[in-house]
Amino acid sequence: MSRTDEFLDAATKVLGPRGLMTDAETMSPWLTDWRGRFTGQALALASPASTAQVAALVKLCRSHGIAIVPQGGNSGMSGGATPDKSGTAIILSLRQMNSIRRFDSDAGEITCDAGVILQTLHETAEAQHLRFPLTLGGKGSATIGGLISTNAGGTQVLRHGSMRAQVMGLEAVMADGSVFDALIPLKKDNRGFDLKQLLIGSEGTLGIVTAATLRLIPALADRAVLWAGLDSIRDARKLLLHAQRFAGDALEGFEVIPHDSLRAVLAQSAQARPPLAGKHEWHALIELAADASSVDALPALSQSLLESAFEAGLVEDATLAASDTQAEAFWTLRDEIGPAERGLGPAVQHDISVPVADMAEFVTATVPKVEAAFPGTRAIAFGHLGDGNVHFHVRAPSDEEPRNWEHGKGKAISRFVHDEVTAWGGSISAEHGIGQLKRDELARLGDPVHLQILRQVKRALDPDGLLNPGKLIPADDGRAHALAPGARTQ
């Protein structure tokens, strides 16, 4: 029996015959990222049912030098959960670990397995008149473990913060198979480093998240959704500041949408309707939220915000959603920008951030610079202005062949955009992670001290380089390659 067969036989004993799959048909859907940019091969698909099984499997992998690629809903944007093409790693799927372990509605806490789907978490909280204050378009497939591993954001970060702010406790299996158990939430704990925060956003390169204790907040009693037409993104910035001063903590979301993006959404959907009658170069989607303690004041607050924005000359036109159905229709226009953009042809997409105060100027300056440097392209920016995070897309000229353009000029465009972001003191990854998509760019643009600390932490916690190799952390020589299974970093 070969050493590989010995490993597979031992892994089957740990997980059971249904917990380890090796046939190509079963593994195929999980070997390609959902955007279709990366496809790899795997030795097996492991589906443990408990933390104990994960720990036993990790110990077994370490003894045989088998690399592990943790995977949740496989809905990431940067190829962080896709194995390489060697076929020597296993995919460790957390989807079977989907239990709610503890729910304390009085404390506003829920402890759940890493494989729990975000939408399930929302529904569980809502049944107890609470809510989990993070949502995104892929909530029907994204898992809690994946969201933690990438420190996911979404449309409510302005008020509630990213996934990092929602995690009160964490459980993870480390590279040697030991279990880090910090699930009990403590408001005060000064016993050294906050290790759970080290694991959040590490993309499975330092440990495998198996469970988390998350904070819940009172259920949404009502909301007010406003749509404003503006002349420029600079005006959107002024409106944001006005809304923050006027509405305070009630301001839950502030999204910006350029005219071209709205036009693309309206063109692809016969049911979609423009919120405003006239043409505006920019649009702002604003949401105010209230729980039971502040719900009575929300109608007057939203109406006053609208009226004061007009009086201050901050908007060209604006409207307040008259019903929850209309509010959802407004948000659908925002959520459909991505699919609508894809329907227009190939584009390179960037998930970037700069300081909040600089975002309007960054977009105003960078859009024409990109279009001038790459004639025939169309650059657009949309998204979370209140967080200093926009999705910066650059569409190809209409006569370009998609694949050739993406791998040729598309890469040059991304380098150009990332250089601009770095010059403005920003980040090339605001909420989608580095994965393998941006690994080379992180090596090229990252601060040397920052990169060296990343590598040192990786060596300390995963000396054999078996946890999600080739993701997030560039190699010491600047090349972002995957370590051979069992090879130690130098």
Phi and psi in degrees as a GROMACS rama.xvg file:
@    title "Ramachandran Plot"
@    xaxis  label "Phi"
@    yaxis  label "Psi"
@TYPE xy
-72.6134  165.51  SER-2
-65.02  -34.6746  ARG-3
-64.3021  -44.9196  THR-4
-63.0688  -36.9035  ASP-5
-60.8066  -42.6944  GLU-6
-63.4578  -48.0449  PHE-7
-62.8433  -38.0721  LEU-8
-64.6488  -44.2781  ASP-9
-67.5571  -38.2242  ALA-10
-65.576  -37.0104  ALA-11
-63.7912  -37.2452  THR-12
-65.9956  -33.9624  LYS-13
-72.5799  -43.4656  VAL-14
-100.225  -16.873  LEU-15
88.0251  160.727  GLY-16
-61.377  -28.8915  PRO-17
-87.6637  -8.62221  ARG-18
-89.7476  -7.90111  GLY-19
-136.901  117.687  LEU-20
-117.428  137.362  MET-21
-123.538  -8.28235  THR-22
-74.8195  144.155  ASP-23
-62.0505  -37.7247  ALA-24
-64.4524  -41.6607  GLU-25
-67.2033  -40.0161  THR-26
-78.5368  -24.4309  MET-27
-50.6397  -46.4569  SER-28
-63.8048  -17.7149  PRO-29
-104.5  6.66254  TRP-30
-97.2161  -6.37643  LEU-31
-125.802  136.809  THR-32
-70.0151  157.987  ASP-33
-66.5256  -19.7173  TRP-34
-85.3862  -7.20785  ARG-35
76.3862  18.594  GLY-36
-88.9401  -28.7905  ARG-37
-130.27  133.198  PHE-38
-133.056  133.258  THR-39
-130.456  -167.319  GLY-40
-130.017  159.27  GLN-41
-141.764  150.832  ALA-42
-71.6313  -36.4523  LEU-43
-165.562  162.49  ALA-44
-111.037  112.149  LEU-45
-99.7819  134.36  ALA-46
-129.868  76.8902  SER-47
-65.6702  155.248  PRO-48
-108.421  -1.0363  ALA-49
-157.502  163.724  SER-50
-62.5604  -37.8944  THR-51
-59.9379  -40.8955  ALA-52
-67.2871  -39.394  GLN-53
-60.106  -46.4375  VAL-54
-61.2914  -43.7298  ALA-55
-64.7878  -39.8817  ALA-56
-66.5939  -42.4366  LEU-57
-62.6201  -41.7001  VAL-58
-60.5578  -41.2216  LYS-59
-65.5207  -43.1692  LEU-60
-61.2931  -40.3381  CYS-61
-64.8574  -40.3662  ARG-62
-68.6742  -25.0368  SER-63
-103.587  -1.13077  HIS-64
69.3936  35.849  GLY-65
-98.5584  125.506  ILE-66
-73.5731  153.241  ALA-67
-126.49  129.255  ILE-68
-113.163  101.057  VAL-69
-67.5439  145.385  PRO-70
-146.667  134.436  GLN-71
-102.736  -109.254  GLY-72
-84.8632  -1.17524  GLY-73
56.3144  37.7704  ASN-74
-113.311  14.7983  SER-75
-67.7184  160.841  GLY-76
-102.263  -3.7978  MET-77
-126.003  16.4297  SER-78
69.8101  24.7582  GLY-79
-77.1213  -12.3161  GLY-80
-116.439  18.6855  ALA-81
-108.112  129.987  THR-82
-71.8686  166.001  PRO-83
-78.7632  -173.86  ASP-84
-88.4787  0.271116  LYS-85
-70.7973  -27.8849  SER-86
74.2388  15.1593  GLY-87
-99.8497  -9.30249  THR-88
-97.6849  160.438  ALA-89
-104.104  149.517  ILE-90
-90.1311  126.556  ILE-91
-105.08  100.566  LEU-92
-86.6225  130.269  SER-93
-96.4267  8.4762  LEU-94
-66.5205  -26.2459  ARG-95
-77.3976  -16.0145  GLN-96
-91.3061  86.5847  MET-97
-132.111  34.8518  ASN-98
-96.4487  148.626  SER-99
-88.7422  115.291  ILE-100
-84.2914  -36.9336  ARG-101
-154.627  141.63  ARG-102
-138.854  112.118  PHE-103
-113.981  95.2621  ASP-104
-68.5376  -31.292  SER-105
-66.6941  -41.7997  ASP-106
-82.2422  -14.1238  ALA-107
69.1449  46.3655  GLY-108
-134.207  144.572  GLU-109
-139.507  134.073  ILE-110
-111.978  124.942  THR-111
-141.007  158.246  CYS-112
-67.8747  160.248  ASP-113
-66.1356  -24.8741  ALA-114
-85.8784  1.83639  GLY-115
-64.9092  132.283  VAL-116
-75.3997  142.211  ILE-117
-55.811  -43.5037  LEU-118
-63.0767  -37.3174  GLN-119
-62.6029  -41.3756  THR-120
-61.574  -43.9058  LEU-121
-57.4011  -48.4072  HIS-122
-66.0999  -37.4826  GLU-123
-63.8136  -43.9402  THR-124
-66.2916  -43.1746  ALA-125
-62.8786  -31.6117  GLU-126
-63.7818  -21.4305  ALA-127
-109.315  21.4051  GLN-128
60.7106  37.2716  HIS-129
-128.917  174.691  LEU-130
-147.943  153.439  ARG-131
-97.7175  117.73  PHE-132
-85.7608  49.0895  PRO-133
-147.533  127.926  LEU-134
-144.17  160.236  THR-135
-159.35  171.931  LEU-136
-61.0369  -32.595  GLY-137
-92.853  30.1896  GLY-138
-64.5984  -19.1223  LYS-139
-79.8137  -9.55791  GLY-140
-130.095  -26.9334  SER-141
-64.9609  137.447  ALA-142
-103.862  158.765  THR-143
-61.2185  -41.6782  ILE-144
-61.3369  -42.4393  GLY-145
-66.0449  -39.8321  GLY-146
-64.3023  -38.4422  LEU-147
-69.2269  -43.427  ILE-148
-64.5196  -26.993  SER-149
-105.7  1.312  THR-150
49.0567  57.7219  ASN-151
-62.8453  155.286  ALA-152
-110.629  -123.462  GLY-153
132.694  -166.307  GLY-154
-87.7524  -3.96075  THR-155
-111.497  11.1191  GLN-156
-62.8679  -32.6776  VAL-157
-51.7527  -43.1834  LEU-158
-95.7171  -38.2547  ARG-159
-111.484  -10.9683  HIS-160
87.9248  171.145  GLY-161
-79.4336  -171.575  SER-162
-59.2505  -32.6832  MET-163
-55.4117  -36.2982  ARG-164
-77.2398  -15.1321  ALA-165
-92.5301  -16.4163  GLN-166
-87.0511  117.591  VAL-167
-98.4732  -25.7168  MET-168
-154.09  159.394  GLY-169
-148.363  145.869  LEU-170
-125.721  135.909  GLU-171
-149.835  149.841  ALA-172
-96.5236  126.801  VAL-173
-87.4492  175.972  MET-174
-64.9243  -23.4051  ALA-175
-92.474  3.47417  ASP-176
91.2403  -2.49626  GLY-177
-74.1584  156.774  SER-178
-108.876  119.208  VAL-179
-86.7434  112.569  PHE-180
-113.533  102.771  ASP-181
-131.916  43.7988  ALA-182
-75.9998  -28.0164  LEU-183
-71.8843  121.794  ILE-184
-79.6605  130.147  PRO-185
-125.04  127.102  LEU-186
-70.6873  -28.5514  LYS-187
-128.655  127.59  LYS-188
-159.092  104.173  ASP-189
-109.443  41.3511  ASN-190
-91.0746  43.9469  ARG-191
98.3965  -152.452  GLY-192
-58.1128  145.969  PHE-193
-85.1885  90.6962  ASP-194
-68.4763  -29.6416  LEU-195
-63.6761  -34.4685  LYS-196
-68.6898  -28.7331  GLN-197
-64.6566  -36.7641  LEU-198
-77.2057  -31.5466  LEU-199
-66.6569  126.872  ILE-200
84.3192  3.25181  GLY-201
-87.5245  0.00162782  SER-202
57.7608  34.8136  GLU-203
73.7312  12.7721  GLY-204
-89.602  -14.1268  THR-205
-114.226  -25.6547  LEU-206
-173.747  164.504  GLY-207
-106.644  111.371  ILE-208
-67.0548  125.926  VAL-209
-114.27  -20.2691  THR-210
-163.84  162.925  ALA-211
-152.321  150.362  ALA-212
-103.738  124.402  THR-213
-119.24  150.967  LEU-214
-85.3457  144.203  ARG-215
-120.143  154.643  LEU-216
-126.498  165.763  ILE-217
-55.3457  147.245  PRO-218
-61.24  151.802  ALA-219
-70.2784  118.812  LEU-220
-86.34  -33.419  ALA-221
-165.627  164.001  ASP-222
-145.613  158.147  ARG-223
-126.627  129.605  ALA-224
-120.037  124.313  VAL-225
-115.362  145.57  LEU-226
-123.333  125.975  TRP-227
-123.206  140.503  ALA-228
-98.5915  134.404  GLY-229
-134.314  160.865  LEU-230
-84.2709  -29.5262  ASP-231
-154.467  164.711  SER-232
-71.513  -22.5779  ILE-233
-63.3981  -39.9266  ARG-234
-65.56  -33.9363  ASP-235
-62.8967  -40.1064  ALA-236
-61.3866  -42.6062  ARG-237
-63.6463  -39.6734  LYS-238
-66.9529  -38.4563  LEU-239
-59.2647  -47.5048  LEU-240
-61.5877  -40.58  LEU-241
-62.9996  -44.9224  HIS-242
-64.6014  -38.4552  ALA-243
-64.9572  -42.1757  GLN-244
-68.3984  -38.4157  ARG-245
-79.8572  -43.0005  PHE-246
-100.632  -19.3222  ALA-247
59.9271  -132.276  GLY-248
-69.0726  -12.0162  ASP-249
-71.8723  -18.7435  ALA-250
-74.3498  111.286  LEU-251
-103.959  -30.131  GLU-252
-149.255  144.698  GLY-253
-146.559  104.216  PHE-254
-113.206  144.663  GLU-255
-114.787  143.201  VAL-256
-137.883  121.009  ILE-257
-75.6716  160.474  PRO-258
-56.6014  -42.6561  HIS-259
-60.608  -37.9927  ASP-260
-68.9468  -43.1645  SER-261
-62.58  -41.1642  LEU-262
-62.1617  -38.9971  ARG-263
-64.5303  -40.8539  ALA-264
-65.5035  -44.605  VAL-265
-64.4305  -33.4217  LEU-266
-70.7181  -29.4076  ALA-267
-90.1513  -10.8351  GLN-268
-127.674  120.36  SER-269
-70.8184  -21.6605  ALA-270
-87.1031  -22.5606  GLN-271
-69.9148  143.863  ALA-272
-129.594  140.275  ARG-273
-67.8531  135.374  PRO-274
-66.4404  -28.6194  PRO-275
-122.063  155.706  LEU-276
-76.805  -41.0531  ALA-277
-88.6946  177.322  GLY-278
-93.1676  135.58  LYS-279
-134.58  139.051  HIS-280
-66.1353  -32.059  GLU-281
-136.353  156.528  TRP-282
-134.253  148.271  HIS-283
-122.493  132.977  ALA-284
-110.141  118.305  LEU-285
-121.337  133.356  ILE-286
-123.944  129.348  GLU-287
-106.999  141.435  LEU-288
-130.103  150.991  ALA-289
-142.885  140.44  ALA-290
-95.1366  -170.831  ASP-291
-60.3212  -30.3749  ALA-292
-73.3459  -20.7444  SER-293
-126.093  7.88147  SER-294
-65.182  -32.8982  VAL-295
-66.2256  -27.6806  ASP-296
-87.3672  -10.0791  ALA-297
-65.0088  -45.588  LEU-298
-57.2568  -45.7191  PRO-299
-66.9324  -38.4627  ALA-300
-62.5352  -46.4978  LEU-301
-66.9706  -39.9361  SER-302
-66.722  -40.256  GLN-303
-66.6981  -37.4881  SER-304
-61.2561  -44.4824  LEU-305
-61.8183  -48.5951  LEU-306
-65.5571  -41.6277  GLU-307
-67.5538  -32.8858  SER-308
-65.0105  -39.9569  ALA-309
-64.5928  -46.1434  PHE-310
-62.0034  -34.1839  GLU-311
-83.525  -1.91983  ALA-312
69.9982  27.8402  GLY-313
-86.4808  -17.4941  LEU-314
-130.252  150.942  VAL-315
-83.2132  -37.1891  GLU-316
-159.753  159.044  ASP-317
-163.464  158.288  ALA-318
-146.94  155.153  THR-319
-111.1  126.53  LEU-320
-55.151  130.445  ALA-321
-84.9463  -11.669  ALA-322
-155.712  168.185  SER-323
-67.1533  -31.6067  ASP-324
-62.4698  -43.3513  THR-325
-69.7288  -35.8937  GLN-326
-60.7492  -43.8713  ALA-327
-63.1627  -36.7769  GLU-328
-63.5958  -38.7291  ALA-329
-62.3463  -45.8673  PHE-330
-68.1938  -31.3742  TRP-331
-62.6808  -38.4708  THR-332
-59.0424  -40.0573  LEU-333
-68.8764  -45.8474  ARG-334
-67.8049  -23.126  ASP-335
-90.6732  5.54894  GLU-336
-62.6798  -45.1045  ILE-337
-57.3754  -55.5377  GLY-338
-58.8751  -38.2616  PRO-339
-65.8468  -39.7116  ALA-340
-63.8961  -41.0331  GLU-341
-62.2247  -32.1168  ARG-342
-69.5485  -15.4171  GLY-343
-87.5836  -7.49102  LEU-344
124.941  -177.067  GLY-345
-64.7475  147.042  PRO-346
-154.667  152.861  ALA-347
-99.5995  135.098  VAL-348
-117.226  135.053  GLN-349
-127.598  132.377  HIS-350
-108.196  93.9522  ASP-351
-125.656  161.379  ILE-352
-140.08  150.239  SER-353
-135.131  169.857  VAL-354
-50.26  137.843  PRO-355
-51.6575  -43.0949  VAL-356
-64.4482  -20.1746  ALA-357
-102.117  -6.76301  ASP-358
-61.8113  -43.3512  MET-359
-60.9866  -42.4027  ALA-360
-69.5545  -36.7351  GLU-361
-60.0247  -49.2183  PHE-362
-63.2454  -45.0025  VAL-363
-59.4476  -38.5903  THR-364
-82.4487  -37.3841  ALA-365
-83.2111  -35.3399  THR-366
-55.2562  -53.1319  VAL-367
-67.3001  -29.5221  PRO-368
-65.5081  -42.2862  LYS-369
-65.2958  -45.3867  VAL-370
-67.1608  -31.1129  GLU-371
-74.3134  -37.357  ALA-372
-73.723  -26.5688  ALA-373
-130.497  81.5021  PHE-374
-55.188  139.407  PRO-375
92.884  -12.294  GLY-376
-83.0588  164.591  THR-377
-131.25  119.28  ARG-378
-102.301  136.195  ALA-379
-138.569  150.595  ILE-380
-131.44  135.34  ALA-381
-149.972  161.227  PHE-382
129.453  -140.533  GLY-383
-88.8714  76.5746  HIS-384
-59.9765  -35.7617  LEU-385
-65.4608  -19.9318  GLY-386
-99.9078  -4.30368  ASP-387
71.2119  27.3205  GLY-388
-128.984  117.752  ASN-389
-125.586  158.269  VAL-390
-94.9306  114.52  HIS-391
-105.887  102.909  PHE-392
-104.165  142.129  HIS-393
-125.864  113.205  VAL-394
-85.324  146.789  ARG-395
-76.1437  155.938  ALA-396
-58.1848  152.919  PRO-397
-64.2663  -22.6939  SER-398
-95.2862  8.44015  ASP-399
-86.4594  144.529  GLU-400
-79.9646  124.635  GLU-401
-53.3279  -53.5919  PRO-402
-64.8709  -45.5763  ARG-403
-62.6718  -41.089  ASN-404
-65.5531  -44.9779  TRP-405
-61.1913  -39.495  GLU-406
-86.8275  -11.2626  HIS-407
-106.011  -92.0714  GLY-408
-63.909  -29.8512  LYS-409
-57.863  -43.1102  GLY-410
-67.3078  -37.3334  LYS-411
-65.2381  -37.4614  ALA-412
-64.7474  -43.8963  ILE-413
-61.0504  -41.6317  SER-414
-60.4212  -42.0328  ARG-415
-62.2653  -47.9359  PHE-416
-62.9859  -44.9857  VAL-417
-64.8892  -34.4498  HIS-418
-63.2709  -42.1009  ASP-419
-63.7695  -45.2035  GLU-420
-58.9447  -44.482  VAL-421
-64.4447  -38.9107  THR-422
-63.6407  -27.8745  ALA-423
-89.2864  6.83614  TRP-424
76.8468  26.8919  GLY-425
-103.112  -166.412  GLY-426
-123.942  139.349  SER-427
-80.5771  -4.59404  ILE-428
-141.943  107.037  SER-429
-90.1727  -39.514  ALA-430
-149.081  -0.487499  GLU-431
-107.37  -1.98455  HIS-432
85.4557  170.506  GLY-433
-92.1068  -45.774  ILE-434
54.2509  -137.144  GLY-435
-104.836  -14.0263  GLN-436
-65.1041  -42.3441  LEU-437
-112.724  12.301  LYS-438
-61.9317  -44.6714  ARG-439
-65.7867  -37.7899  ASP-440
-68.5991  -35.6371  GLU-441
-63.5479  -40.9791  LEU-442
-63.0552  -37.89  ALA-443
-74.1556  -38.4845  ARG-444
-109.879  -14.8834  LEU-445
-67.4963  149.487  GLY-446
-62.298  129.539  ASP-447
-56.6854  -37.9217  PRO-448
-67.5026  -42.7032  VAL-449
-59.2289  -46.2262  HIS-450
-65.0271  -40.0878  LEU-451
-65.809  -38.2833  GLN-452
-64.8123  -41.6934  ILE-453
-55.926  -46.2908  LEU-454
-66.082  -39.9224  ARG-455
-65.0844  -40.7364  GLN-456
-65.6666  -41.8902  VAL-457
-59.4636  -46.6956  LYS-458
-61.8164  -39.3795  ARG-459
-67.9205  -40.3753  ALA-460
-94.0767  -23.2795  LEU-461
-139.42  68.7013  ASP-462
-62.5062  -24.1319  PRO-463
-88.2583  -5.95599  ASP-464
64.8539  36.0455  GLY-465
-96.2428  -15.9433  LEU-466
-90.1904  112.465  LEU-467
44.8336  57.3325  ASN-468
-62.2511  147.36  PRO-469
81.0733  6.55693  GLY-470
-114.089  145.023  LYS-471
65.4655  -54.5895  LEU-472
-98.1755  113.538  ILE-473
-65.4489  150.652  PRO-474
-69.4903  163.554  ALA-475
-60.893  -29.8925  ASP-476
-86.8556  7.92095  ASP-477
90.7651  -12.5947  GLY-478
-88.5618  130.976  ARG-479
-96.2932  84.342  ALA-480
-116.125  162.584  HIS-481
-83.3397  136.165  ALA-482
-69.9782  145.324  LEU-483
-65.0529  140.115  ALA-484
-52.6758  128.841  PRO-485
86.3637  -7.12869  GLY-486
-81.4146  134.218  ALA-487
-84.7426  143.479  ARG-488
-69.6756  153.995  THR-489
